[in-house]
Amino acid sequence: MKKETYADAKIENVYKLDGYVPIAKAIPFGLQHVLAMFIANVAPLILIAGVAVYNGKPFSSLETARLIQNCMLIAGIGTLIQLYPLGPIGSGLPVVMGLSFTFLAAAMNAASQDYGYMVGAIIIGGIFEGLLGLTAKYWRKFISPMVAACVVVSIGLSILNVGVQSFGSSAKYDMGSWQNLLVATITLISALIFHIKLKGIFKQMYVLLGMMVGYVVSICFGMVNFAAMGKTISEMGIVAIPQLCAFTPKFNLSHILSFCLIFVVSAVETIGDTTATAKEGLHRDVTSKEISGSLGVDGFISAVSGGIFGCSPITSFSQNVGLISMTHVVNRFCILFGALAMILGGLFPPIGAFLTTLPDCVLGGCTVIMFGSIFMSGIRMMHDAGMDNRNVLIAATSICLGVGVTQVDGFFAHLPHVLGDIFAGNMVAGVFVVALVMDLFLPKDLKYYETDVPKGE
């Protein structure tokens, strides 16, 4: 069979994992993925830097800007390795990587004592998850289709508030102001109109086109801060060499244990995202090799993120799973340009500075669709797994408990502190643990609904 070259590039390949797409068409699809996750990628590090100290000194604005530069680089590198694996590391699927909110509480706690503690814990925890990934074929069989479906549903539920919060906010106006809501609504309606009215391949660019309309409208409302963009460029220049190995790792057992436990939670989220990507984008089940490779990137590249780039851990981004679910654009060559855009944003500060001018409400106008689609992907996976009595019990109990405990303040007040750290703010972890335990111990023959009156009576 003839090996495909760029001369064979065609637009129809956007719906295929492999194959070339004309570069002029591929770049916009790649940029959609960057815009969908950019703010969420840099936000964790901004929050961590705000409380961090290193050798007793707080971070300056320039140090924070350099970390943002590094977080874009590592997100792009991680995405490249997911798309085009290095040996067993990488899934080969269109999985986009970025800095994880899952670690935010633990990272802020460690960094507020000394940034070196956070870096040391990420190195050990990342290697721990990476090793879990390499051995995934031995334990993945314990995660049934219904358990995976519950995890995907919980991922969708866990980020709905992020989309809605973005929908109502901007740096210019108060949360929920009519200006924010109007811009977000115009963005949302524009995206929907583009999706409904456009034909062919342009139909799948509705997110990018909707954002462009929203961005223009937000400029009219004075929401775009070009002054901040200019300040970043003046501090870092047009081209900036990343500052690597700037923080000496320090190892503290309590922080290491905390991060290792949260890396397990991150692994569960990555399994859910990778499973949903294969199911929704490629219309097939994910393989053990793909799960193993995806977790390998999650773990080992997180260790690189902390130890070399000084950033918090990276993980698969659910926003981009939602985008794939909506557009069905899964071509690795297209998403490659998204990864390259992130790397260029790290090397050329003006690119990153421009992307940071995108107001939250513009982003929220599009992400509410994508985040909701993740939830619906989980529902479809539940349907495919079979809604018999046993699976309904697993789903109902795990989602109620896993989600419910995150809604009640003080639920873990009288239990070991580590349980609260893991489950109080992360519904994915609770849903996974309850669903897994029930799936392992419920009778396997509990398959059908039963009635109190036997048949024939």
Secondary structure as UniProt FT lines:
FT   HELIX           6..8
FT   HELIX           11..15
FT   HELIX           23..51
FT   STRAND          53..54
FT   TURN            55..56
FT   STRAND          57..58
FT   HELIX           61..83
FT   TURN            87..88
FT   STRAND          97..99
FT   TURN            102..103
FT   HELIX           104..113
FT   HELIX           115..134
FT   HELIX           136..139
FT   HELIX           140..142
FT   HELIX           145..167
FT   TURN            175..176
FT   HELIX           178..197
FT   HELIX           200..205
FT   HELIX           206..220
FT   TURN            221..222
FT   HELIX           226..236
FT   HELIX           253..276
FT   HELIX           277..281
FT   HELIX           288..296
FT   HELIX           297..301
FT   HELIX           302..307
FT   TURN            308..309
FT   STRAND          314..316
FT   HELIX           318..327
FT   HELIX           332..347
FT   HELIX           349..355
FT   TURN            356..357
FT   HELIX           360..385
FT   HELIX           389..404
FT   HELIX           405..407
FT   TURN            409..414
FT   HELIX           417..419
FT   HELIX           420..424
FT   HELIX           427..441
FT   TURN            444..445
FT   TURN            455..456
//
